[in-house]
Amino acid sequence: MKNPLGNLMQQAQKMQADMSHAQEELEQLEVKGEAGAGMVRLTMTCRHQVRVIHIDDTLFNEDKDMLEDILIAAFNDALRKVETTVQDKYSGLTAGMGMPPGFKLPF
């Protein structure tokens, strides 16, 4: 066995660099959430920053509770898409590091 601690440190440094790069990518990667048959649409980065919200004008004539429910549904749709996108795109980031199943990265 030739310097296992050195190899482990190199792996950790590479993983740290990869995670830093991944976080930068996530700031630019966007998903779109929608609800109410597209009456509310929003664009969110994979770092959970909302960039755009579009609300169809006809919803302003509806009751406030309905508008609030549709907004919540659109946000939740976007959040689910962020989670799926991050998981799909970066599932290989920790491959070979022996992370436990279900381990979530801090982003």
Rosetta blueprint (number, residue, H / E / L):
1 M L
2 K L
3 N L
4 P H
5 L H
6 G H
7 N H
8 L H
9 M H
10 Q H
11 Q H
12 A H
13 Q H
14 K H
15 M H
16 Q H
17 A H
18 D H
19 M H
20 S H
21 H H
22 A H
23 Q H
24 E H
25 E H
26 L H
27 E H
28 Q H
29 L L
30 E E
31 V E
32 K E
33 G E
34 E E
35 A E
36 G L
37 A L
38 G L
39 M L
40 V E
41 R E
42 L E
43 T E
44 M E
45 T E
46 C L
47 R L
48 H L
49 Q L
50 V E
51 R E
52 V E
53 I E
54 H E
55 I E
56 D L
57 D H
58 T H
59 L H
60 F H
61 N H
62 E L
63 D L
64 K H
65 D H
66 M H
67 L H
68 E H
69 D H
70 I H
71 L H
72 I H
73 A H
74 A H
75 F H
76 N H
77 D H
78 A H
79 L H
80 R H
81 K H
82 V H
83 E H
84 T H
85 T H
86 V H
87 Q H
88 D H
89 K H
90 Y H
91 S L
92 G L
93 L L
94 T L
95 A L
96 G L
97 M L
98 G L
99 M L
100 P L
101 P L
102 G L
103 F L
104 K L
105 L L
106 P L
107 F L
